[in-house]
Amino acid sequence: MKLIILTAGLGTRFKPLTDTIPKGMVPVLGEPLLKHVLLPFLPHVSEIIFVVNNSLGIKIKDYFGENYLEHKVSYKIQEEQKGTMDALMTCKDLIEKGELFCVANGDDLFTEKDIKSAVERKQIGMGISKKIMPKNYLGVKIEDDKVGGFTRHETEEEFVEDMFCNGFHILDDKVFSFDAIKTKDGELGLPHTLFNNLEKYPLNAIPFEKWETVNRPEDIPSAEKFLKNE
């Protein structure tokens, strides 16, 4: 199964560091963040596709090359920052008809145990984790082990515990035929597009016990703790 890693973001929260390196190359425990993202997948995927931006993406290619630890590596360029669905669409020509593939964000950390369990399902679905997150993050409704859409948090609390999409998906080529749905920021969102097509493209809820996301520099200590516990 191929793995597509979406890592074309500009990493604005990490500036000025990301003026010269992509966010995926930000050091965590002395190694690029993307290396930590990728390693747990390697025993369970056949090849890797990085979606990178046009300005600093070459530095990801310089590090991982065209073969990384006996895995073929390809690169696609997202010319403009138009969201995760737009990034995924750049890979359309690399996926065969009926082929299942994995998608992961370049700033989400998982355990190999969870990845192994998810990939062995061989089912179209979305990775789901229970976590405390800022209230502005949309939760995910689960109905009979199926994803039912977003839930919003009407609360005065700054953080909420809920089930969240953790950035992992198993999809097939049908997703490339969907009309992309805009988020409130005007970008084309992958989860939003999937949720708009649940009737014809149902998503299994794929449970992950552990998940750590690196959205801001303040998240690095938690990421390091996550990695040290592996």
N, C-alpha and C positions, 0 to 999 in steps of 0.2 A: 504494500500500500504506500503510495506517495504521500509526502508531507509537504504542505505549503505553509511557509511561515511569513506572516504579514509584518514587515518591518520597514515600511516606507515612511513612517511618521517622522516629523521634524524634531521631536523631543524638546519642545519649547520650554517645558518646565525644568529642563536640565541645562539651559543656557547659563553661562557662556560656553560650557564644556562642549555642547552639541553644535557650536559654531564651526568646530573643526573635526569632530567625529560623529558618526550616527549614534543614536541612542543605544542601539544594539551592541555597540562597542564600548559603552560605559563600563568601567571595571567594577566587578563585584568579586570579592575575595581574590583580587589580583588577576582575574580572567574576564574576558568580555561577557556581558550579560547574555548575549546570544548563545555562547558556548554552553552555559548552564541551562538555557532553555532547550537546546538541541540534544544534549547527551542522553537524557532519559528516553528519548524517542528512538535512538539509533538501533537498539535490538529489535525494534518492532515495525520499522518502515524500510522501504526498499530504496527510495531516493528522496532528495530534498530539493525543494524549489523555494528560493528566497524572493519575495517581492520587495524591492528596494526603491529608494528615491533617486532622482537623477543627479543630485548634487553631491552627496557623500556616500552613496551606495557602493561605489567602487572600493571603499575601504573594507566593506564586508566581503566582497569578492576577493580582495587581496588576502584576507585572513583565511577564508574557508576554501578558496580555490574551486576547481571543477571536480575534485574528488576528495572527500573528507572522511577519513577513517573507513575507507572502502565503500563509501556511498557516493553515487553520482550526484553532483550538485549543479543546478541550473539557476539562472537569474532572470527575473522579469522586472522591468522598470515601470513604476507608476509615475507618469510624467507630472501630474498635478495632484495635490492633496484633496481627493474627492471622496474619501471614506473607504471602509473595509470592503464593501461590495465592489466598488470600482477597482480596488487592489486585486481582489480575487479574479475579476474578469480578465485581467491581463494574462492569466494562466490557462485560459480556455483551450488554446491549441495544444497544450501539453497533457490533456486528459482525454482518455478514450471513451467512447460511448459505453455507458453502463458501468464504468470504472468507479469504485469507491476510493475516496482519498481523504486524508486528514487535513484540517486547517487549524493553525494555532497562531496566536499573537506573539510578536517578538519580545513581549515584556511580561509574559505569564509563565510562572514556574510550577511544574508538577512533579510528582514522584513517578518513578518507573513502574511501580506497582499499579498505580491508577491508569497510566497509559496502556500498560499491557492488558488490563481488564477491559478498557474501552475498545482497543483495537480488535481484541479477540471476539467482541460482539458481532463485528461486521454488519452493523446496522446504521442506517442513516439516523443521525441524532445530534444533540447539543450537550456539551459538558456542563454539568450543574454542580455547584458547590454551596454549602451552607456557610455563611460568613457574615461578619459585621463589617458593613461598608457605609460610606456617607449616604445620607438619606436621598440625595439626588440621583443615586444609581438606581436604575429600574430593576426590581426583582422579577422573578420568573414564576409563573403559575404552573404547577404540576398537577395533572389529572390522569389517574390510572397509568402512571409511568410515562405519560406523554406530556410534551411541552404544550401549554395552553395559551401562552402569550405573556405580555408584560404585566407587572403589578406596580402601582405607584405608592409612595409612602407619604401619607397625610399625617405628619407628626411634627411636633416642635423639637423633637430630639435631633441632635446633629448626626448621630449614627444609628443604624438599624441592623438587626439580624434578620436575614432572609435567605431564600434560595436565589442565587445569581448565576447568570451565564458567565462561565469562566474563560471564554475565548476559544475553547476547543470545539471542533465540529468534525463529524464524519458525514460527507456529502457525496453526491454523484454528479454526473454531467448535466442532469436536468436543471440544476440551480442556475446554469448559465442562460437559460431561456426566460428567467423571471425578469419582470420590470423592476429595476432597482428603486427602493423606497428611501426618501430623504429623511434624515433625522432633524431634530429641532435646530441643529447647527447648519443645516443645508447640505451635509455630506450624505453619501449613499451608504447606508448601514447594512451590513450583512445580517445581523439578527432581525432588524426591522423588515428586511426583504423576506426572510424566511417566515416570520410571523404573519406576513401578509398572504402567505401561500399555504398555510397549515392544512386547509381542507384537502388540497390535492397533493401536498407534500408533508405528511405528518412526521414529526420529529420525536424520536425516543429521547427520554431524559437519561443521560449517561452520568451516573453519580461519580464524583471525585471526592475522596476523603480529605485531600489536602490541596491547597492552591494558594499561591502568593503572587500578587501582582506588583509590578514596579512602575508606578505612575509618576512618582516624584522622588527627588533626592532623599526625602525623609523616609522613603520606603526601603532604602538600601539596608539599614540595620536589620529589619525584619526579614528581608530576602537572605541575608547572610546567615541569620539564625535558622531559617528554613533549610538552607543548603547544608549547614553543619549537622543538622539532625538526620540527614539522609544516611 
